[in-house]
Amino acid sequence: MSPDIKIDIGRARSSAVTAEHGVSPAELKAIAPRVDEGHGALKADRARKRLGFYDLYKDKATLSGVKKSARAFVAEGYENFVVLGIGGSALGITTLVTALKPSYYNLLSADRRQGRPRVFVMDNVDPETFGAMLELCPPEKTLFNVISKSGGTAETVSQLLIVLERLEKSLGKAAVKRHLVVTTGPSSAKGAKSPLQHVKTTYRLQGFSVPANVGGRFSVFSPVGMFPAAVLGIDVDALAAGCRAMDRRTSKPSLKDNPAYLRAAVHYILSERKGKSIAVMMPYSDRLRDVADWYRQLWAESLGKEGSLSGKKPLQCRAQTPVKALGVTDQHSQLQLYLEGPNDKVITILEQSAFECSLKIPNFSARKGGVSYLRAKTMKRLIASEKEATADALRDADRPLIRITLPQVNEHALGQLLYMFEVETAMAGRLFNVNAFDQPAVESIKVFTRKYMGGKA
Amino acid sequence: MSPDIKIDIGRARSSAVTAEHGVSPAELKAIAPRVDEGHGALKADRARKRLGFYDLYKDKATLSGVKKSARAFVAEGYENFVVLGIGGSALGITTLVTALKPSYYNLLSADRRQGRPRVFVMDNVDPETFGAMLELCPPEKTLFNVISKSGGTAETVSQLLIVLERLEKSLGKAAVKRHLVVTTGPSSAKGAKSPLQHVKTTYRLQGFSVPANVGGRFSVFSPVGMFPAAVLGIDVDALAAGCRAMDRRTSKPSLKDNPAYLRAAVHYILSERKGKSIAVMMPYSDRLRDVADWYRQLWAESLGKEGSLSGKKPLQCRAQTPVKALGVTDQHSQLQLYLEGPNDKVITILEQSAFECSLKIPNFSARKGGVSYLRAKTMKRLIASEKEATADALRDADRPLIRITLPQVNEHALGQLLYMFEVETAMAGRLFNVNAFDQPAVESIKVFTRKYMGGKA
């Protein structure tokens, strides 16, 4: 069994960064009853099956169906695998691909890809990009997976209709089912079929179901993320085992045992009492960079609400804005601001203990001019040193910092990490006193979009 | 001559989003004397050659040397072009490539690339990514361009030494000069050579100079950005013409004529008086997405200072945190927060009037279930409608918005856009009362890094 991921809030404490900017033991103690209360409410919602994300990893029948179907499709030897989806339908698989497939994956030969297809995640409706994807991915060599929980997301439906026409014109109606898989939610309460469901029926397509009690941004461990992962050779059982390992930790009620609750509490206290209105996620690992985008949706869309859970009184503390920054790269872009600009951020460094290679820095005679400290070192040591240097500079500037350390970047660690963030966000919803599981404002956009498309508002 | 880019602050005005959240005519009038004063100071610094970025586009000799050298290297038929650089040495060319080369450029055949090499910008020191690049780019098929103004940036020097050893071992010392080009600044005042200069001399390499009066984040129109651009077939003369067109507009002193000063003033007023501590750049165009990262460095590193220009008194208004968001994609991630979370943001929508293709959405009978508004429309119309919908929803929520419209995404427009942002940032430095041209805090990181590398602190 792989070791657990580690969460260290030491440098977000008042003892490290002053009482003005850090969390004190008394503040953690004071929040504990609210965490307890939240724990009870979440546990009840889980038991009543109102919150489905907690138990996705336990659904062996679904995971085994996903794996079986993926195996059959992979055996067909597709050169390309294209996900049509946006938001929660896209961010999970993007995160997993970046973390778990080799760098520059799409540029590798079929051999180096071990017979797996290249991958394209189409999470926008820029016609130039979509047109370019269509040119790169001819129908006969491509498997598409269209994903939308509602089955009617305008961006995704428009992508689907364009792809469907190409498939049918090139290959004939009967062949569409060998090139298109549908992942969508159940029919509405009134039994009305969504566009994705119509397409699925008409073309007799294979498909997977998104449970009604799992929202898009919490759906990575459902077939939304797991079917694409399996197609690409990512070990979905090891992801599930990672979830299970974290579920054990995040089922505990107390802050000291539960890293998800601890992170939620620290973020809440720093937001409410110390003016940290921005939550920065800073991976020091190219593989982990897209975790920051996935977390960014989770945190922003779950907590960015104006109505409170308990009625209409104004919220005491408003949501934080999540920001992605990449170590070392953004040391040369954002760190000047983080160190000398307003002290309004809590920063999470996301790191891996081990890299698969270290890259020795050669000992050339030309190495002069004040860089003798590079002598006989490795690039791995350099990135680690830069990270420690950043952490120290942030501490000296009294900027609160949390560290999350993955023993290795593999399925087991990613399962733990993403599951922890989900539970953290659920608890943060309780502490910020908002419904972490809806997105009412996005509805207004849909109405305006229809108007501009010339349809009924 | 291509038309000018347009800047519209209409929806950042108090008339659109209330006096609490927008800029009033009286506030713009009140800031005008400070803009005048800043204009005089910047103009004097430009005339005295203390600020070199303004006039880079006029340096015909340098641009012609860059073009000539690029032509000669391209004629050698390299398959790969690799930039070794970080921060300002990387962000400019990344922005230009994304905007001006076709989507999925590195996946295109040599034919479709018109004989130009693939491009890799190595802006980090993750050993796994760097090792993967080395495997994809064998020495004999690759041209490297190492870029560091100081010539001693630890990340870039370590990359250089690794590449240098591979080149010399594979091809012999004499051949290194056909595969490595150095772009760096002048020697220090004491005449000490930097590591890049040592390598350049030892291997008799071709190289380009970064003027001493041009900082990294303002260097895109120097050989830092222009040599890579020319190698990739980007029209550097058209970029320069774009700068010239914008220089004419941004040389005017008054807010109503000068879009750079207007944007600086609006951002300052919204930051100082309306609590907008976050500046969001939201491109509705995949091609323009990396402009947001380039701007993010410019804005954060220039304005994120604790010392004031005029002495040590505390700053009246602290720097904004820049944030990148991508339309339509981030409508499904961040927009819920922007609409219902704290009203602490000023948002810039960056858009293009014309796309090169429109992609008709086919009229399938399966299109049922409430998306009839897609009937006989195009993907181009959908992205435009989503953008207008977002703008309207933001206005209804009293969130201030600026729009920047490019008539087309081409060199002339990019030249205008990036030049405008540079002048805007220079003026913002005057208004925020900070030195926009240094980065003192980044120095502390270098000292800590050396300590962790085991060298002298």
Contacts between the chains, C-beta under 8 A, distances in Angstrom:
chain1	res1	chain2	res2	distance
A	86	B	328	7.2
A	86	B	329	6.4
A	86	B	332	5.0
A	87	B	329	7.7
A	87	B	332	2.8
A	87	B	333	5.8
A	88	B	332	7.3
A	90	B	329	7.8
A	91	B	333	7.2
A	102	B	132	6.4
A	103	B	128	6.0
A	103	B	129	4.8
A	103	B	132	3.7
A	103	B	133	7.6
A	104	B	132	5.4
A	104	B	133	7.2
A	104	B	136	5.9
A	106	B	107	6.2
A	107	B	106	6.2
A	107	B	107	7.1
A	107	B	136	6.0
A	123	B	329	5.1
A	124	B	286	6.1
A	124	B	326	7.0
A	124	B	328	5.6
A	124	B	329	4.8
A	124	B	383	7.8
A	125	B	328	5.6
A	125	B	379	5.2
A	125	B	382	5.2
A	125	B	383	4.9
A	125	B	386	7.2
A	126	B	285	6.2
A	126	B	286	4.2
A	126	B	287	7.7
A	126	B	355	7.4
A	126	B	379	7.9
A	126	B	383	6.2
A	127	B	355	5.2
A	127	B	357	5.1
A	127	B	358	5.6
A	127	B	359	4.2
A	127	B	378	7.0
A	127	B	379	4.3
A	127	B	380	4.8
A	127	B	383	7.1
A	128	B	103	6.0
A	128	B	286	6.8
A	128	B	287	6.9
A	128	B	355	5.6
A	128	B	356	5.5
A	128	B	357	6.1
A	129	B	103	4.8
A	129	B	286	4.5
A	130	B	359	6.1
A	130	B	379	6.2
A	131	B	357	4.8
A	131	B	359	5.9
A	132	B	102	6.4
A	132	B	103	3.7
A	132	B	104	5.4
A	133	B	103	7.6
A	133	B	104	7.2
A	136	B	104	5.9
A	136	B	107	6.0
A	151	B	369	7.0
A	152	B	369	5.7
A	152	B	370	5.8
A	152	B	371	5.8
A	154	B	371	6.5
A	154	B	373	8.0
A	154	B	374	6.8
A	154	B	382	6.6
A	154	B	386	7.8
A	155	B	328	6.0
A	155	B	382	7.0
A	155	B	386	7.6
A	157	B	367	7.5
A	157	B	371	5.2
A	157	B	374	6.5
A	158	B	361	4.9
A	158	B	374	5.7
A	158	B	377	7.9
A	158	B	379	5.8
A	158	B	382	5.5
A	159	B	379	8.0
A	161	B	361	5.3
A	161	B	362	5.2
A	161	B	364	5.6
A	161	B	367	6.2
A	161	B	374	7.2
A	162	B	359	6.1
A	162	B	360	7.8
A	162	B	361	6.3
A	162	B	362	6.5
A	162	B	379	7.1
A	164	B	362	7.3
A	164	B	364	6.2
A	164	B	366	7.6
A	165	B	362	4.1
A	165	B	364	6.9
A	192	B	369	6.5
A	193	B	368	7.0
A	193	B	369	5.7
A	194	B	369	4.7
A	195	B	366	7.0
A	195	B	367	6.1
A	195	B	368	6.2
A	195	B	369	4.5
A	195	B	370	7.7
A	195	B	371	5.3
A	197	B	369	7.3
A	198	B	366	4.6
A	198	B	367	7.6
A	198	B	368	5.0
A	198	B	369	6.1
A	199	B	364	7.9
A	199	B	366	4.8
A	202	B	365	7.8
A	202	B	366	4.8
A	203	B	366	7.9
A	216	B	332	7.8
A	277	B	277	7.2
A	277	B	342	6.7
A	277	B	344	6.6
A	278	B	278	7.3
A	278	B	321	5.9
A	285	B	126	6.2
A	286	B	124	6.1
A	286	B	126	4.1
A	286	B	128	6.8
A	286	B	129	4.5
A	287	B	126	7.7
A	287	B	128	6.9
A	293	B	333	7.7
A	296	B	333	6.3
A	296	B	334	7.1
A	297	B	332	7.4
A	297	B	333	3.8
A	297	B	334	7.5
A	300	B	333	6.4
A	300	B	334	5.0
A	300	B	336	6.6
A	300	B	337	3.9
A	300	B	341	7.4
A	301	B	332	8.0
A	301	B	333	6.3
A	301	B	334	7.6
A	301	B	336	4.5
A	301	B	337	6.8
A	303	B	337	7.4
A	303	B	341	7.5
A	304	B	336	4.8
A	304	B	337	2.9
A	304	B	338	7.4
A	304	B	339	7.7
A	304	B	340	5.4
A	304	B	341	3.7
A	305	B	336	7.6
A	305	B	340	5.3
A	305	B	341	7.6
A	306	B	340	4.2
A	306	B	341	7.8
A	307	B	340	8.0
A	318	B	341	5.9
A	318	B	342	4.1
A	319	B	337	5.9
A	319	B	341	4.3
A	319	B	342	6.9
A	321	B	278	5.9
A	321	B	323	6.9
A	321	B	337	6.5
A	321	B	341	7.0
A	321	B	342	7.8
A	321	B	344	7.5
A	321	B	345	7.5
A	323	B	321	6.8
A	323	B	323	5.9
A	324	B	324	7.8
A	326	B	124	7.0
A	328	B	86	7.2
A	328	B	124	5.6
A	328	B	125	5.6
A	328	B	155	6.0
A	329	B	86	6.4
A	329	B	87	7.7
A	329	B	90	7.8
A	329	B	123	5.1
A	329	B	124	4.8
A	331	B	442	7.1
A	331	B	445	6.0
A	332	B	86	5.0
A	332	B	87	2.8
A	332	B	88	7.3
A	332	B	216	7.8
A	332	B	297	7.4
A	332	B	301	7.9
A	332	B	442	7.2
A	333	B	87	5.8
A	333	B	91	7.2
A	333	B	293	7.7
A	333	B	296	6.3
A	333	B	297	3.8
A	333	B	300	6.4
A	333	B	301	6.3
A	334	B	296	7.1
A	334	B	297	7.5
A	334	B	300	5.0
A	334	B	301	7.6
A	335	B	441	6.9
A	335	B	442	6.3
A	335	B	445	6.6
A	336	B	300	6.6
A	336	B	301	4.5
A	336	B	304	4.8
A	336	B	305	7.6
A	336	B	439	4.8
A	336	B	440	7.8
A	336	B	441	4.9
A	336	B	442	5.5
A	337	B	300	3.9
A	337	B	301	6.8
A	337	B	303	7.4
A	337	B	304	2.9
A	337	B	319	5.9
A	337	B	321	6.5
A	338	B	304	7.5
A	339	B	304	7.7
A	339	B	441	3.9
A	339	B	444	7.2
A	340	B	304	5.4
A	340	B	305	5.3
A	340	B	306	4.2
A	340	B	307	8.0
A	340	B	440	7.4
A	340	B	441	4.8
A	341	B	300	7.4
A	341	B	303	7.5
A	341	B	304	3.7
A	341	B	305	7.6
A	341	B	306	7.8
A	341	B	318	5.9
A	341	B	319	4.4
A	341	B	321	7.0
A	342	B	277	6.7
A	342	B	318	4.1
A	342	B	319	6.9
A	342	B	321	7.8
A	344	B	277	6.6
A	344	B	321	7.5
A	345	B	321	7.5
A	355	B	126	7.4
A	355	B	127	5.2
A	355	B	128	5.6
A	356	B	128	5.5
A	357	B	127	5.1
A	357	B	128	6.0
A	357	B	131	4.8
A	358	B	127	5.6
A	359	B	127	4.2
A	359	B	130	6.1
A	359	B	131	5.9
A	359	B	162	6.1
A	360	B	162	7.8
A	361	B	158	4.9
A	361	B	161	5.3
A	361	B	162	6.3
A	362	B	161	5.1
A	362	B	162	6.5
A	362	B	164	7.3
A	362	B	165	4.1
A	364	B	161	5.5
A	364	B	164	6.3
A	364	B	165	6.9
A	364	B	199	7.9
A	365	B	202	7.8
A	366	B	164	7.5
A	366	B	195	7.0
A	366	B	198	4.6
A	366	B	199	4.8
A	366	B	202	4.9
A	366	B	203	7.9
A	367	B	157	7.5
A	367	B	161	6.2
A	367	B	195	6.1
A	367	B	198	7.7
A	368	B	193	7.0
A	368	B	195	6.2
A	368	B	198	5.0
A	369	B	151	6.9
A	369	B	152	5.6
A	369	B	192	6.6
A	369	B	193	5.8
A	369	B	194	4.6
A	369	B	195	4.4
A	369	B	197	7.3
A	369	B	198	6.1
A	370	B	152	5.8
A	370	B	194	8.0
A	370	B	195	7.7
A	371	B	152	5.8
A	371	B	154	6.5
A	371	B	157	5.2
A	371	B	195	5.3
A	372	B	455	6.6
A	373	B	154	8.0
A	373	B	450	4.9
A	373	B	453	4.5
A	373	B	454	6.8
A	373	B	455	2.7
A	373	B	456	7.2
A	374	B	154	6.8
A	374	B	157	6.5
A	374	B	158	5.7
A	374	B	161	7.2
A	374	B	453	7.0
A	377	B	158	7.9
A	377	B	453	5.9
A	377	B	454	7.6
A	378	B	127	7.0
A	379	B	125	5.2
A	379	B	126	7.9
A	379	B	127	4.3
A	379	B	130	6.2
A	379	B	158	5.8
A	379	B	159	7.9
A	379	B	162	7.1
A	380	B	127	4.8
A	381	B	453	6.7
A	382	B	125	5.2
A	382	B	154	6.6
A	382	B	155	7.0
A	382	B	158	5.5
A	382	B	449	7.8
A	382	B	453	6.9
A	383	B	124	7.8
A	383	B	125	4.9
A	383	B	126	6.2
A	383	B	127	7.1
A	384	B	452	7.3
A	385	B	449	5.0
A	385	B	452	3.5
A	385	B	453	4.8
A	386	B	125	7.2
A	386	B	154	7.8
A	386	B	155	7.6
A	386	B	445	7.2
A	386	B	449	5.4
A	386	B	452	7.9
A	388	B	448	7.1
A	388	B	452	4.8
A	389	B	445	4.9
A	389	B	446	7.8
A	389	B	447	7.8
A	389	B	448	3.3
A	389	B	449	4.2
A	389	B	451	7.5
A	389	B	452	5.8
A	390	B	445	6.1
A	390	B	448	7.8
A	392	B	448	4.9
A	393	B	441	7.3
A	393	B	444	4.9
A	393	B	445	5.4
A	393	B	448	6.0
A	396	B	444	7.3
A	397	B	441	7.8
A	439	B	336	4.8
A	440	B	336	7.8
A	440	B	340	7.4
A	441	B	335	6.9
A	441	B	336	4.9
A	441	B	339	3.9
A	441	B	340	4.8
A	441	B	393	7.3
A	441	B	397	7.8
A	442	B	331	7.1
A	442	B	332	7.2
A	442	B	335	6.3
A	442	B	336	5.5
A	444	B	339	7.2
A	444	B	393	4.8
A	444	B	396	7.3
A	445	B	331	6.0
A	445	B	335	6.6
A	445	B	386	7.2
A	445	B	389	4.9
A	445	B	390	6.1
A	445	B	393	5.4
A	446	B	389	7.8
A	447	B	389	7.8
A	448	B	388	7.1
A	448	B	389	3.3
A	448	B	390	7.8
A	448	B	392	4.9
A	448	B	393	5.9
A	449	B	382	7.8
A	449	B	385	5.1
A	449	B	386	5.4
A	449	B	389	4.2
A	450	B	373	4.9
A	451	B	389	7.4
A	452	B	384	7.3
A	452	B	385	3.5
A	452	B	386	7.9
A	452	B	388	4.8
A	452	B	389	5.8
A	453	B	373	4.5
A	453	B	374	7.0
A	453	B	377	5.9
A	453	B	381	6.7
A	453	B	382	6.9
A	453	B	385	4.8
A	454	B	373	6.9
A	454	B	377	7.6
A	455	B	372	6.6
A	455	B	373	2.7
A	456	B	373	7.2
